[in-house]
């Protein structure tokens, strides 16, 4: 498969006909990255409660930032193993990266996968020191549905509170092509996943904007017809109105998956996603 064809598959949300080849193309260079990977660490009791940790090989004079990344897939599909290229890119910036799996619909609805997200983030904060990371430099990140989860976890503190454990200090949130303000819900499966109807408002990150929210980096392609760019624009406007530090990056001509695909070495020229993340998080040695 050519790079152009593989990128087309990724941009088409990795449909069944070409998904495996697209992810292989994205992940082949990542397999040779300068990091150590600890795979399939349990953060809960369900088989989906597993995460991978990526630690840069380079020596660190001080604790590094830690990024927790949730994959997209309409809250229905996806696997952490397919996003090794994301962690490899962040390892180049000398960040420790945690990539969790989480339960999908129809096994769970929103409350279930958000509970998984909370527990994965808490695990990361509690174990940051074991991997040379600073728990006070914890960043939550995701693409598409994963960006929605990262934003909800950052803005709506009820998910952490429901675990009965202290809320971790979140240094910032990074959202790639995320849905944050997408009512009305038109698709039947999404209505079920985020329902019942009386809970629809609670599924929208924009409804939980608060003045003490951590800084956010919102990245979106202007040609995205899966999650409209207005989601990032509207959330950025709402955050700015409350005095929250927000960086909005809109990439011309790019579609839904391009923002995350640009973290893979073969497609870095497509968009400055990695450079924008580096500018937002800052150097590993602060």
Buried (B, 14 or more C-beta within 10 A) or exposed (E): BEEEEBBBBBBBBBEEEBBEBBBEBBBBBBEEBEBEBEEEBEBBEBEBBBBBBBBBEEEBEEBBBBBBBBBBBBBEBBBBBBBBBBBBBBBBBBBBBBBBBBBBBEEBBBEBBBBBBBBBBBBBBBBBEEBBBBBBBBBBBBBBBBBBBBBBBBBBBEBBEEEEEEBBEBBBBBBBBBBBBBEEBEEEEBBBBBBEEEEBEBBBBBBBBEEEBBBBBBBBBEBBEBBBBBBBBBBBBBBEEEEBEBBBBBBEEBBBBBBBBBBBBBBBEBBBBBEBBBEBBEEBEE
